[in-house]
């Protein structure tokens, strides 16, 4: 009726007819609402399969003038279908006409005023509208409707799909939430280069099955990688999480380890290992030798080859071949037998060398700093004054006599020391020059005591007839060498 009123209002917009219809619809709705208030029920209920639910119904008569004759519970699974499932009459008793609810429906109270029922062992198909309808006098039928929603917890699962490494995108994992209501949502974590698809299937009882497939281009590196299926659904307290390890099969890849380039004659029990990366595991491992059959000194145990004693027979190339159901692969290594044992010295670790150098530099720095501070301390505390005066000049020294011009002394030479100046008297002996005679102790130009004797000898030598020098008569007589200490002298010219 409300829909009809809305359609009429749309046909006659902004007209008196529209206003009339709106008032009429409002009156009808108010009247129905007042009537519905007489039958009190729950608006909505939720339940799970195999559980039970109570459908409450109570008639409320404010004035007490309504006479109740009978009450019925009517089930509407879909629009347009109405089935009586329980009837109560105060004289004729209870009746359950629908066989689908036989032995599953009971009245909680044997009363017309409170004809509530319980439905046990619920099924998903029990979902729908349940109407509690009274036959009354004089107002006629009064009713109230409860909508029952059946919820179903899905059966969750996740599985891995074994695939072979290739170049095409294939399904590597599956995840599904079966027969849930409402429908679940599925996510994959983490999405490391793959993608997923989703599909749903509706069940006859209203449940929904959701499936998701995870796809990628499988490589050997994807084998063992973990992806997580996460299912979220209304009936679950928290998302359902399940990790899946991918299974990617591929042919073997082979390598040989154990050779150290030090196979010398006489060495014993050297080992070569054949390592294979394959899925599934290798079915066969075969060792061969390029120079011919394996000698008696070589033993093979699966992927392990042992040379009991090294000699020239194992100076060859070894090959290891590995097979699984997807193919075969091999690897080879050439061993060189030497006459003497090679001494392999390992270089010290770079970190240790650097640490030693840094430590030595730190120690040297500490020593240098200590010496500098000690030297500084002695200079500041016990050393001579920082101002060094000029060396003292001794009057009448030989050098001064030679360089000093004759004449009266100048003011600077005779001036007394100014205040603050300090004169240091030398404590050691006077400096010795080449004019001093260390044997006699004459210092600074003092004439040796034998100087007069040397002149006399020269005179005698000239008088005795050694005239080859033709000495001048003015130079025959040398002046007396009576030179005081501290003075300088110059020898007379001598001709030979």
C-alpha positions in Angstrom: 0.0 0.0 0.0 2.8 2.4 0.8 4.4 1.6 -2.5 1.1 2.3 -4.3 0.9 5.6 -2.5 4.4 6.5 -3.6 3.6 5.6 -7.2 0.5 7.9 -7.2 2.5 10.7 -5.6 5.0 10.4 -8.4 2.3 10.7 -11.0 0.7 13.8 -9.6 3.5 16.0 -8.4 2.6 19.2 -6.6 -1.1 18.6 -6.8 -4.0 18.5 -4.2 -4.5 14.8 -5.1 -0.9 14.1 -4.0 -1.4 15.7 -0.6 -4.6 13.7 -0.1 -2.9 10.4 -0.7 0.0 11.3 1.6 -2.4 11.9 4.4 -4.2 8.7 3.8 -1.0 6.6 3.7 0.1 8.2 7.0 -3.2 7.3 8.6 -3.0 3.7 7.4 0.6 3.3 8.6 -0.2 4.7 12.0 -3.2 2.4 12.3 -1.1 -0.6 11.4 1.6 0.4 13.8 -0.9 0.7 16.6 -2.3 -2.8 15.7 1.2 -4.3 15.5 2.0 -3.1 19.0 -0.5 -5.5 20.4 1.7 -8.5 19.4 5.2 -8.2 20.8 7.9 -10.2 19.1 11.7 -10.0 18.3 12.4 -8.1 15.1 15.5 -10.2 14.1 17.3 -13.3 15.3 20.4 -15.1 14.2 21.2 -18.8 14.8 23.5 -21.6 13.6 22.7 -25.0 12.3 22.2 -27.8 14.8 21.5 -25.2 17.5 18.1 -24.1 18.8 16.3 -20.7 18.9 13.4 -19.3 20.9 10.8 -17.2 19.0 9.0 -15.0 21.6 5.4 -13.8 21.1 3.1 -11.9 23.6 -0.3 -10.3 23.2 -0.7 -6.9 24.8 -4.3 -5.7 25.4 -4.4 -2.3 27.0 -8.1 -2.1 27.7 -8.7 -5.9 28.1 -11.6 -5.8 25.7 -10.1 -8.1 23.0 -11.0 -11.7 23.1 -8.3 -14.2 21.9 -9.6 -17.3 20.1 -6.5 -18.9 18.5 -2.8 -18.3 17.8 -0.7 -19.6 14.9 2.9 -19.5 13.8 3.4 -19.0 10.1 6.7 -19.6 8.3 7.6 -17.7 5.1 10.8 -19.1 3.7 10.4 -17.0 0.5 8.0 -14.3 -0.6 4.6 -15.7 -1.4 5.0 -19.0 0.5 3.2 -19.3 3.9 3.2 -22.5 5.9 1.6 -23.1 9.4 4.1 -24.8 11.6 2.4 -24.5 15.0 -1.2 -23.8 16.2 -2.6 -23.4 19.7 -6.3 -23.4 20.6 -7.4 -23.2 24.2 -9.9 -26.0 23.7 -8.4 -28.2 21.0 -4.8 -27.9 22.1 -1.6 -27.8 20.1 -1.1 -28.8 16.4 2.1 -29.0 14.2 0.9 -29.4 10.7 4.2 -29.0 8.8 6.2 -32.2 8.7 9.5 -30.3 8.1 9.2 -29.1 11.7 7.8 -32.3 13.2 9.4 -33.1 16.6 11.5 -29.9 16.3 8.9 -27.3 17.4 7.3 -27.0 20.9 5.3 -24.3 22.7 7.2 -22.9 25.7 4.0 -21.9 27.5 0.5 -23.4 27.3 -1.1 -20.0 27.0 -2.7 -17.8 24.4 -1.2 -14.6 25.9 2.4 -16.0 25.6 2.5 -18.6 22.8 6.4 -18.5 22.4 8.0 -21.5 20.6 11.4 -23.2 20.5 12.8 -24.7 17.3 15.6 -27.3 17.9 18.1 -28.9 15.6 18.1 -26.0 13.3 18.8 -26.3 9.6 20.0 -23.7 7.1 16.7 -24.1 5.3 14.9 -22.9 8.4 15.8 -19.3 7.6 12.9 -16.9 6.8 10.1 -14.9 8.4 8.1 -16.3 11.3 4.8 -14.6 12.0 2.9 -14.9 15.3 -0.8 -14.4 14.3 -3.7 -14.0 16.6 -7.4 -14.6 15.8 -9.2 -12.0 18.0 -12.7 -10.7 18.5 -13.8 -8.1 17.6 -10.7 -6.6 15.9 -9.9 -9.6 13.8 -6.4 -10.9 13.2 -3.3 -9.3 15.0 0.2 -10.3 14.2 3.9 -9.7 14.7 6.9 -11.0 12.5 10.4 -12.1 13.4 13.1 -12.5 10.8 15.3 -15.5 11.4 18.8 -15.4 9.8 20.7 -18.7 9.7 24.5 -18.3 9.9 26.9 -20.9 8.9 30.6 -21.1 9.8 32.5 -22.0 6.7 34.8 -25.1 6.6 38.1 -23.5 5.7 41.1 -25.1 4.1 44.3 -24.3 2.1 46.3 -26.6 0.0 49.5 -26.5 -2.1 49.6 -27.5 -5.8 52.9 -29.2 -6.8 54.0 -27.7 -10.2 57.1 -27.9 -12.4 59.3 -24.8 -13.0 58.4 -23.2 -16.3 57.6 -20.1 -18.2 53.8 -20.0 -17.8 51.6 -18.8 -15.0 50.0 -21.8 -13.2 48.0 -22.4 -10.0 50.4 -23.1 -7.1 48.0 -22.9 -4.1 44.3 -23.1 -3.4 42.2 -21.8 -0.5 38.4 -22.2 0.1 35.7 -21.5 2.6 32.9 -24.1 2.1 29.2 -23.6 2.9 29.4 -20.4 4.8 26.7 -17.9 5.3 27.1 -15.1 4.6 29.8 -15.5 2.0 33.4 -15.3 3.1 36.2 -13.2 1.7 39.7 -14.6 0.9 43.0 -12.8 0.7 46.6 -13.9 0.0 49.6 -12.5 1.9 52.1 -11.5 0.8 51.5 -10.9 -2.9 55.1 -11.4 -4.1 54.6 -11.2 -7.9 51.6 -13.6 -8.1 47.9 -13.0 -8.6 44.7 -14.8 -7.5 41.2 -15.5 -8.8 38.0 -15.9 -6.9 34.8 -18.0 -7.5 31.6 -18.6 -5.6 29.0 -21.4 -5.6 25.5 -21.0 -4.0 24.2 -24.0 -2.1 20.5 -25.2 -2.0 20.2 -24.2 1.7 21.5 -20.7 1.3 25.1 -21.3 2.0 27.9 -20.0 -0.2 31.2 -21.7 -1.1 34.1 -19.4 -1.9 37.3 -20.6 -3.6 40.5 -18.8 -4.5 43.5 -19.9 -6.6 46.9 -18.3 -6.3 48.9 -18.2 -9.6 52.5 -17.4 -10.6 55.3 -18.3 -13.0 57.1 -20.9 -11.0 60.9 -20.9 -10.7 63.3 -23.0 -8.6 63.7 -20.1 -6.2 59.9 -20.2 -5.4 60.2 -23.8 -4.0 59.6 -23.6 -0.3 58.5 -20.0 -0.4 55.5 -19.3 1.9 52.2 -17.7 1.1 49.4 -17.2 3.6 45.6 -17.7 2.9 43.4 -15.4 5.1 39.7 -16.0 5.3 37.4 -13.5 6.9 33.7 -14.2 7.6 31.0 -12.9 9.9 30.7 -15.9 12.1 34.4 -16.0 12.9 35.8 -14.1 15.9 39.0 -13.4 14.0 40.3 -14.1 10.4 41.3 -17.6 9.7 45.0 -17.7 8.6 46.9 -20.6 7.1 50.4 -20.6 5.7 51.2 -22.7 2.6 54.7 -23.6 1.4 55.0 -23.8 -2.4 56.2 -26.9 -4.1 58.1 -26.3 -7.4 59.9 -29.2 -9.0 62.9 -28.8 -11.2 65.9 -30.8 -12.6 69.2 -30.9 -10.6 71.9 -28.3 -10.6 75.3 -29.8 -9.6 78.6 -28.6 -8.0 81.7 -30.3 -6.6 83.4 -29.2 -3.4 86.4 -30.4 -1.4 89.4 -29.9 -3.8 92.0 -27.6 -2.1 94.7 -27.6 -4.9 97.1 -29.5 -2.6 96.9 -33.1 -3.7 100.5 -34.3 -3.2 101.9 -37.7 -3.7 101.3 -39.8 -0.5 98.5 -37.7 0.9 95.7 -39.8 2.2 91.9 -39.6 2.6 91.1 -36.6 0.5 87.3 -36.2 -0.2 85.2 -34.7 -3.0 81.5 -34.0 -2.4 78.9 -33.8 -5.2 76.2 -31.3 -4.2 72.9 -31.2 -6.0 70.0 -28.8 -5.8 66.9 -30.7 -7.1 63.2 -31.2 -6.4 62.4 -34.0 -6.0 65.5 -35.4 -4.5 68.0 -37.0 -6.9 67.4 -40.7 -7.7 70.9 -41.5 -8.9 74.4 -40.0 -8.4 77.3 -41.3 -10.6 81.0 -40.6 -10.3 83.3 -41.1 -13.4 86.9 -40.4 -14.2 88.2 -39.1 -17.6 91.3 -41.3 -17.6 89.3 -44.5 -17.2 87.7 -46.7 -14.5 88.1 -45.6 -10.9 91.2 -47.1 -9.4 91.2 -49.2 -6.2 92.4 -46.3 -4.1 89.1 -44.4 -4.8 85.9 -45.2 -2.9 82.5 -43.9 -3.7 79.6 -43.6 -1.2 76.6 -41.8 -2.7 77.7 -38.2 -3.3 81.0 -38.7 -1.5 84.2 -39.7 -3.3 87.2 -40.6 -1.1 90.8 -41.0 -2.3 92.5 -43.3 0.2 96.0 -42.5 -1.2 97.0 -39.8 -3.7 99.2 -40.9 -6.6 99.4 -40.2 -10.3 96.3 -42.3 -11.1 94.1 -39.5 -9.7 95.8 -36.8 -11.7 92.7 -36.5 -13.9 89.2 -35.0 -14.2 86.3 -36.3 -12.0 82.7 -36.0 -13.2 79.6 -36.2 -11.0 76.2 -36.8 -12.7 72.9 -36.4 -10.9 69.4 -37.5 -12.1 65.8 -37.0 -11.0 62.5 -37.5 -12.8 62.8 -34.1 -14.5 66.2 -34.6 -16.0 70.0 -34.9 -15.4 72.9 -32.6 -14.8 76.6 -33.0 -14.2 79.7 -31.1 -13.1 83.4 -31.9 -13.4 86.6 -30.9 -11.7 90.3 -31.4 -12.6 92.7 -32.5 -9.9 96.4 -31.9 -10.2 98.8 -34.2 -8.2 102.1 -32.5 -7.1 105.3 -34.1 -5.8 105.6 -32.2 -2.6 103.2 -30.8 -0.1 102.4 -27.2 -0.7 102.6 -25.1 2.5 99.7 -22.8 2.6 100.1 -19.9 4.8 97.2 -17.8 5.7 97.7 -14.1 5.7 96.8 -12.4 9.0 93.3 -10.9 9.0 93.1 -7.4 7.7 91.3 -6.3 10.8 94.1 -7.6 13.0 96.8 -5.7 11.0 94.8 -2.5 11.0 94.2 -2.9 14.7 97.9 -3.4 15.4 98.9 -0.3 13.4 96.4 1.8 15.1 97.5 0.6 18.5 101.2 1.3 17.7 100.3 4.8 16.5 98.4 5.5 19.7 101.3 4.3 21.9 103.8 6.4 19.9 101.5 9.4 20.3 101.3 8.9 24.0 105.1 8.7 24.3 105.7 11.8 22.2 103.1 13.8 24.2 104.7 12.6 27.5 108.3 13.7 26.4 106.9 17.0 25.2 105.2 17.8 28.4 108.2 16.7 30.5 110.6 18.9 28.4 108.2 21.8 28.6 108.0 21.4 32.4 111.8 21.5 32.8 112.0 24.5 30.5 109.4 26.4 32.5 110.6 25.4 36.0 114.3 24.9 36.0 115.8 26.3 32.7 117.7 29.6 32.2 115.9 32.9 31.6 114.0 33.1 28.4 115.9 36.4 27.6 119.5 35.6 26.6 121.9 38.4 27.2 124.7 39.2 24.7 128.0 37.4 25.3 130.4 39.3 27.5 133.3 41.2 25.8 136.6 41.2 27.5 138.6 44.3 27.2 142.0 43.9 25.6 141.4 40.6 24.0 143.5 39.7 21.0 140.5 40.0 18.6 139.4 43.3 19.9 142.9 44.7 19.7 143.1 43.7 16.0 139.7 45.2 15.0 139.3 48.1 17.4 140.6 51.4 16.0 142.9 53.5 18.1 141.3 56.4 19.8 139.5 57.3 23.0 136.7 55.0 24.1 133.2 55.9 23.0 130.3 56.7 25.3 128.7 53.3 24.6 131.8 51.4 25.7 132.2 53.3 28.9 128.5 53.7 29.8 127.5 51.8 33.0 124.8 49.1 32.8 121.3 50.4 32.8 118.9 49.3 35.6 117.4 45.9 34.8 120.3 44.7 32.8 122.2 41.8 34.2 125.8 41.0 33.4 126.8 37.3 33.5 130.4 36.7 34.4 131.7 33.7 32.5 132.8 30.9 34.8 134.8 28.9 32.3 138.3 29.6 30.9 138.9 32.1 28.2 138.4 30.8 24.7 141.6 29.3 23.2 142.8 30.6 19.8 145.6 29.5 17.5 147.7 32.1 19.2 147.7 30.3 22.5 150.3 27.7 23.4 148.6 24.8 25.2 152.0 23.5 26.4 152.9 26.7 28.2 149.5 27.8 29.1 149.7 31.2 27.3 146.2 32.3 26.3 144.7 34.8 23.9 148.0 35.9 22.2 150.3 35.7 25.1 153.9 35.3 23.8 155.5 32.0 24.6 158.5 32.3 26.9 160.9 30.9 24.2 160.0 33.6 21.6 163.3 35.6 22.2 165.4 32.5 21.9 163.9 31.8 18.5 164.9 35.3 17.2 168.4 35.0 18.5 168.8 31.7 16.7 167.7 33.3 13.5 170.3 36.0 14.0 173.1 33.5 14.7 172.1 31.5 11.6 172.4 34.5 9.5 175.8 35.5 10.9 177.3 32.0 10.3 177.2 32.5 6.6 173.7 31.5 5.5 173.4 34.6 3.3 171.3 33.1 0.6 168.4 35.2 1.8 170.1 38.6 1.5 168.4 39.9 4.5 168.1 43.7 4.6 170.2 45.3 7.4 167.1 47.2 8.6 165.4 43.8 9.2 168.4 42.1 10.8 167.4 43.3 14.2 163.9 42.1 15.3 162.1 44.1 17.9 161.9 42.6 21.3 158.9 40.4 21.6 157.7 41.7 24.9 154.0 41.4 24.4 151.7 41.6 27.3 148.9 39.1 27.9 145.7 40.0 26.1 147.5 41.9 23.3 148.0 41.0 19.8 151.2 41.0 17.7 152.4 40.8 14.1 155.6 39.1 13.1 158.1 41.0 11.1 158.7 40.0 7.5 161.2 37.3 7.0 163.0 36.4 3.9 164.4 33.0 3.2 
